[in-house]
């Protein structure tokens, strides 16, 4: 993983006392918003898929390809490990603990997302344009669309950064990049819109719970 990526992650995870996500709401507001957005997305899955299929461009392809690694485990896991080890060796144990919380939130969200993909086993978008194909507990091949793993990865890290930093600018940058990953997965027709919303919801909720558990009552 290149130095710029690790350095950026370390800056974003710089911790403050009693930090909390300053961008995405907590509690009932979060769950209400996520529920409404997902319900709307389920209705619009097929029209959105048809729209993106006929509105592709070279520039949009380049952007989608550029942000895609931000949701890939093969890049994220080494970055998370380096962001924990480097500050610990340098003596900045507070920053190392913050990065570790983000990493453990990522791991927990990834496990939860994997379980859901197996349980739901939804087919990815293809030429049929049919968004309502499911075969629960049989996720082989293209039957692993919901929730999006890329989006779960990106949003779990974004939520972790938001929680440990408590800085609006850091949370906004992290969530903005995660949103680009989500948009790219729909644009590339690898996922339905509702897939990325479920992935984001799972990621944020699990990452927050993990952070709260590790931070303890004096967070």
C-alpha positions in Angstrom: 0.0 0.0 0.0 1.5 3.3 -1.0 2.7 5.9 1.6 0.1 8.5 0.6 -2.8 6.2 1.3 -1.5 5.2 4.7 -0.6 8.8 5.6 -4.1 10.0 4.6 -5.6 7.3 6.8 -3.5 8.3 9.8 -4.5 11.9 9.4 -8.2 11.1 9.2 -8.0 8.8 12.2 -6.3 11.4 14.5 -8.4 11.1 17.6 -10.1 13.5 20.0 -11.5 12.9 23.4 -15.2 11.8 23.5 -15.4 11.9 19.7 -18.6 11.0 17.9 -19.7 11.0 14.2 -20.6 14.6 13.5 -22.1 14.0 10.0 -24.4 11.0 9.9 -27.1 11.0 12.7 -27.3 8.4 15.4 -30.3 6.5 16.8 -33.8 6.7 15.5 -33.0 9.3 12.9 -30.3 7.0 11.3 -32.6 4.0 11.2 -35.6 5.9 9.9 -33.5 7.5 7.1 -31.9 4.2 6.2 -35.2 2.4 6.1 -37.0 5.0 3.9 -34.0 5.3 1.5 -33.8 1.5 1.1 -37.5 1.2 0.5 -37.4 3.9 -2.2 -34.3 2.3 -3.7 -36.0 -1.1 -4.0 -38.8 0.6 -6.0 -36.2 2.4 -8.2 -33.7 -0.4 -8.7 -34.7 -1.4 -12.2 -35.3 2.1 -13.6 -31.9 3.2 -12.2 -30.2 0.2 -13.7 -31.7 1.0 -17.1 -30.6 4.6 -16.8 -27.0 3.8 -16.0 -26.9 1.2 -18.8 -27.6 3.9 -21.3 -25.7 6.8 -19.8 -22.1 5.6 -19.7 -19.1 7.8 -20.7 -15.4 7.5 -20.8 -14.8 10.1 -18.1 -17.3 8.4 -15.8 -15.6 5.0 -16.5 -12.3 6.5 -15.4 -13.7 7.9 -12.2 -15.4 4.6 -11.3 -12.2 2.6 -12.0 -10.2 5.1 -9.9 -12.4 4.8 -6.8 -13.1 1.1 -7.0 -9.9 0.1 -5.0 -11.3 2.1 -2.0 -13.7 -0.8 -1.5 -11.3 -3.7 -2.1 -10.0 -5.7 0.8 -6.7 -6.4 -0.8 -5.9 -2.7 -0.5 -7.8 -1.8 2.6 -6.5 -4.6 4.9 -2.8 -3.7 4.5 -3.6 0.0 5.0 -5.6 -0.7 8.2 -2.7 -2.9 9.5 -0.1 -0.3 8.6 -2.1 2.5 10.2 -2.2 0.6 13.4 1.4 -0.7 13.5 3.2 2.5 12.3 2.0 4.8 15.0 2.3 2.1 17.7 6.0 1.6 16.8 6.4 5.4 16.7 5.0 5.7 20.3 1.7 7.2 19.4 -0.4 4.6 21.1 -3.6 6.8 21.1 -3.5 7.0 17.3 -2.7 3.3 17.1 -5.8 2.5 19.2 -8.0 4.7 17.1 -6.8 3.0 13.9 -7.3 -0.4 15.6 -10.9 0.5 16.4 -11.5 1.4 12.8 -10.0 -1.9 11.6 -12.0 -4.0 14.0 -15.2 -2.2 12.9 -14.3 -3.0 9.3 -13.8 -6.7 10.2 -17.0 -6.9 12.1 -19.0 -5.2 9.3 -17.4 -7.4 6.7 -18.4 -10.5 8.6 -22.0 -9.2 9.1 -22.2 -8.3 5.4 -20.9 -11.8 4.4 -23.6 -13.5 6.5 -26.3 -11.4 4.9 -25.1 -12.1 1.4 -25.3 -15.8 2.0 -28.8 -15.5 3.6 -30.2 -13.2 0.9 -28.4 -14.5 -2.2 -29.7 -11.8 -4.6 -28.6 -11.9 -8.3 -26.5 -9.1 -9.6 -27.8 -6.8 -12.3 -27.6 -8.3 -15.8 -29.3 -8.0 -19.2 -32.6 -9.3 -17.8 -33.1 -6.1 -15.8 -34.9 -8.2 -13.1 -34.1 -6.9 -9.6 -36.3 -9.5 -7.8 -34.3 -12.7 -8.1 -33.3 -14.3 -4.8 -32.3 -17.8 -3.8 -31.5 -17.7 0.0 -28.6 -19.6 1.3 -27.3 -20.4 -2.2 -25.0 -17.4 -3.0 -22.7 -19.1 -5.6 -21.6 -17.2 -8.7 -23.6 -14.0 -9.4 -25.9 -14.6 -6.5 -24.2 -12.3 -4.0 -25.4 -8.9 -4.7 -26.9 -7.7 -1.4 -25.2 -6.1 0.4 -22.3 -4.8 -1.6 -19.0 -5.9 -0.1 -17.2 -2.9 -1.6 -19.7 -0.5 0.0 -19.7 -2.3 3.3 -15.9 -2.0 3.4 -15.8 1.7 2.4 -18.6 2.8 4.8 -17.3 0.8 7.7 -14.0 2.7 7.5 -15.8 6.0 6.9 -18.0 5.5 10.0 -14.9 4.4 12.1 -13.0 7.5 11.0 -16.0 9.7 11.8 -16.4 8.2 15.3 -12.7 8.3 16.3 -12.0 11.7 14.9 -15.2 13.6 15.7 -14.1 16.1 13.1 -16.7 17.2 10.5 -14.1 17.7 7.8 -12.6 14.2 8.3 -16.1 12.6 8.4 -17.2 14.4 5.3 -14.1 13.4 3.3 -14.5 9.7 4.5 -18.2 9.5 3.7 -17.7 11.4 0.5 -15.2 8.8 -0.8 -17.4 5.9 0.4 -20.4 7.4 -1.5 -18.3 7.5 -4.6 -17.5 3.8 -4.2 -21.3 3.1 -3.8 -22.1 5.2 -6.9 -19.4 3.4 -8.9 -20.7 0.0 -8.0 -24.2 1.0 -9.4 -22.7 2.7 -12.4 -20.6 -0.4 -13.2 -23.8 -2.5 -12.9 -22.3 -4.7 -10.3 -25.0 -3.9 -7.8 -28.5 -2.6 -7.5 -29.1 0.8 -5.7 -30.7 -1.0 -2.8 -27.6 -3.3 -2.5 -25.3 -0.3 -1.8 -27.8 1.3 0.7 -28.1 -1.9 2.7 -24.3 -2.2 2.6 -23.9 1.3 3.9 -26.5 0.8 6.6 -24.9 -2.5 7.8 -21.4 -1.0 7.7 -22.2 2.2 9.7 -24.3 0.5 12.3 -21.8 -2.4 12.9 -18.8 -0.1 12.9 -20.4 2.3 15.4 -21.4 -0.6 17.7 -17.8 -2.0 17.6 -16.4 1.5 18.3 -18.7 2.0 21.2 -17.9 -1.4 22.7 -14.1 -0.9 22.4 -14.2 2.7 23.6 -16.1 1.7 26.8 -18.5 3.9 28.9 -16.0 6.8 29.1 -15.9 7.3 25.4 
